[in-house]
Amino acid sequence: MSTTPTAAAAGTFKLGDLTVNRMGYGAMRITGEGIWGEPKNPTEAKAVLRRAVEMGVQLIDTADSYGPDVSERLIGETLYPYPAGVVIATKGGLTRAGPGDWQRDCRPEHLTRALEGSLKRLRVERIDVYQLHTVDPRVPLEESVGTLARLREQGKIRHVALSNVSVEQLRAARKLVPIVSVQNRYNLTDRQSDDVLAECEREGLGFLPYFPLAANALTGSTSPLVQAAKRHGVTPGQLALAWLLHRSPVMLPIPGTSSVKHLEENVAAASVKLTADELRALERF
């Protein structure tokens, strides 16, 4: 494995007309406890963002609900003007009343306000990738996605994306507007979105797995994850990220952290090459 972590080792993927290195960064953790309020160490949070870009991370994922507003604001304060090739993907559709409290609101008027706020905090006139953060059962999907389609026509969104959707919802949304990616929960021990991933592969869409390091069920001393990690001289978490990259060419992991050291470990996972035997052993879990 390379001693100098680089996200470029993961290869690239095209989100519409935007080409990014497949190893990205999720900026949810640069907020306070419960994804609420300011980070305990703002200096470290900003250092993480700068270091990510230095290591070739080009896809940075955030949302207006992270903080709320804090993650986007820190990204704007730290990275604007954005280096060439850096793509900021944000989301709207969830609101916050306190730490750990998440409520859905995908009404057209809320999404419009959310987007305007994101534009200001990120200091841009157009969002590279704007994701509907969830599906609101009180609002027809066509209304929520239709709002993003109109905002795209107005030039405020470059590409529309989705999060927390089923195959059927993805197909319905694509009838209204081009979709470039889907962000669903996915990791070595939670593959309930395998059908969505397969749909993304068929259609050439990016798949952003959130909660990518949930591999606690495989961390026993005899687990294939731990054994493979020992052979490669890396952590089980790095192996879990490497597995995601091997799992599909459309996979765009966005592991999050508030630590520069942990960030470097995550990016280094892009250089881990798994054997066919290791992949088969991991696939059995």
Backbone hydrogen bonds, N-H to C=O, Kabsch-Sander energy under -0.5 kcal/mol:
donor,donor_aa,acceptor,acceptor_aa,energy
7,A,55,M,-3.2
9,A,6,T,-1.5
10,A,7,A,-1.7
11,G,8,A,-1.8
13,F,20,V,-2.3
15,L,13,F,-0.6
15,L,18,L,-3.5
16,G,14,K,-0.9
18,L,15,L,-2.0
19,T,17,D,-0.6
20,V,13,F,-2.8
20,V,18,L,-0.5
22,R,11,G,-3.0
23,M,7,A,-0.7
24,G,22,R,-0.8
24,G,253,P,-3.1
25,Y,59,L,-2.3
26,G,255,P,-1.5
27,A,25,Y,-0.6
27,A,61,D,-3.4
29,R,26,G,-0.6
30,I,27,A,-0.7
32,G,37,G,-1.8
35,I,32,G,-1.4
36,W,32,G,-0.5
37,G,67,G,-3.8
45,A,41,N,-2.2
46,K,42,P,-2.3
47,A,43,T,-1.9
48,V,44,E,-2.4
49,L,45,A,-1.6
50,R,46,K,-2.2
51,R,47,A,-2.7
52,A,48,V,-2.4
53,V,49,L,-1.7
54,E,50,R,-2.1
55,M,51,R,-1.9
56,G,53,V,-1.7
57,V,52,A,-2.5
60,I,58,Q,-0.6
60,I,87,V,-2.6
61,D,25,Y,-2.8
61,D,59,L,-0.5
62,T,89,A,-2.8
64,D,91,K,-2.0
66,Y,63,A,-1.2
67,G,35,I,-1.5
67,G,65,S,-1.3
69,D,64,D,-2.5
71,S,66,Y,-2.2
73,R,69,D,-2.4
74,L,70,V,-2.6
75,I,71,S,-2.1
76,G,72,E,-2.5
77,E,73,R,-2.7
78,T,74,L,-2.3
79,L,75,I,-2.8
80,Y,75,I,-0.6
80,Y,76,G,-1.2
86,V,83,P,-2.0
87,V,58,Q,-4.4
88,I,86,V,-0.5
89,A,60,I,-2.8
89,A,87,V,-0.6
90,T,88,I,-0.5
90,T,129,V,-2.0
92,G,131,Q,-2.0
95,T,103,Q,-3.3
100,G,34,G,-2.0
101,D,98,G,-2.1
102,W,100,G,-0.6
103,Q,95,T,-2.4
105,D,93,G,-2.8
111,L,107,R,-2.6
112,T,108,P,-2.1
113,R,109,E,-1.8
114,A,110,H,-3.0
115,L,111,L,-2.4
116,E,112,T,-2.0
117,G,113,R,-2.2
118,S,114,A,-2.2
119,L,115,L,-2.5
120,K,116,E,-1.7
121,R,117,G,-2.4
122,L,118,S,-2.7
123,R,119,L,-0.7
124,V,119,L,-2.0
127,I,156,K,-2.6
128,D,88,I,-0.5
129,V,88,I,-1.4
130,Y,159,H,-2.7
131,Q,90,T,-2.9
131,Q,129,V,-0.6
132,L,161,A,-2.2
133,H,92,G,-2.7
133,H,131,Q,-0.7
136,D,134,T,-0.5
139,V,136,D,-2.0
143,E,140,P,-1.1
144,S,140,P,-1.6
145,V,141,L,-2.9
146,G,142,E,-1.9
147,T,143,E,-1.7
148,L,144,S,-1.5
149,A,145,V,-2.3
150,R,146,G,-2.1
151,L,147,T,-2.3
152,R,148,L,-2.0
153,E,149,A,-2.0
154,Q,150,R,-1.6
155,G,152,R,-1.6
156,K,151,L,-2.3
157,I,151,L,-0.7
158,R,127,I,-3.2
159,H,127,I,-0.6
159,H,128,D,-1.2
160,V,178,P,-0.7
161,A,130,Y,-2.4
162,L,181,S,-2.1
163,S,132,L,-1.2
164,N,183,Q,-2.2
170,L,166,S,-2.4
171,R,167,V,-2.5
172,A,168,E,-2.2
173,A,169,Q,-2.4
174,R,170,L,-2.0
175,K,171,R,-0.7
175,K,172,A,-0.7
176,L,173,A,-1.7
177,V,173,A,-1.7
180,V,160,V,-2.2
182,V,206,G,-2.1
183,Q,162,L,-1.9
184,N,182,V,-0.6
184,N,208,L,-0.7
186,Y,210,Y,-1.9
187,N,190,D,-2.1
189,T,214,A,-0.7
190,D,187,N,-0.8
194,D,191,R,-1.8
197,L,193,S,-2.7
198,A,194,D,-2.4
199,E,195,D,-1.8
200,C,196,V,-2.4
201,E,197,L,-2.3
202,R,198,A,-2.3
203,E,199,E,-2.1
204,G,200,C,-1.0
204,G,201,E,-0.5
205,L,200,C,-2.5
206,G,180,V,-2.6
207,F,250,V,-2.6
208,L,182,V,-3.1
210,Y,184,N,-1.9
210,Y,208,L,-0.6
214,A,211,F,-1.1
215,A,213,L,-2.2
218,L,215,A,-2.1
219,T,216,N,-1.4
223,S,220,G,-1.9
226,V,218,L,-0.7
227,Q,223,S,-2.4
228,A,224,P,-2.4
229,A,225,L,-2.3
230,K,226,V,-2.3
231,R,227,Q,-1.9
232,H,228,A,-1.9
233,G,229,A,-1.0
234,V,229,A,-2.4
239,L,235,T,-2.0
240,A,236,P,-2.3
241,L,237,G,-1.9
242,A,238,Q,-2.5
243,W,239,L,-2.5
244,L,240,A,-1.6
245,L,241,L,-2.0
246,H,242,A,-2.0
247,R,243,W,-2.2
248,S,244,L,-1.1
251,M,248,S,-1.3
252,L,207,F,-2.9
254,I,209,P,-0.8
257,T,26,G,-0.5
263,L,259,S,-2.3
264,E,260,V,-2.4
265,E,261,K,-1.8
266,N,262,H,-2.5
267,V,263,L,-2.6
268,A,264,E,-2.1
269,A,265,E,-0.9
269,A,266,N,-1.0
270,A,267,V,-1.9
271,S,268,A,-1.9
272,V,269,A,-1.4
274,L,272,V,-0.6
279,L,275,T,-2.3
280,R,276,A,-2.2
281,A,277,D,-2.3
282,L,278,E,-2.2
283,E,279,L,-2.3
284,R,280,R,-0.9
285,F,282,L,-1.6
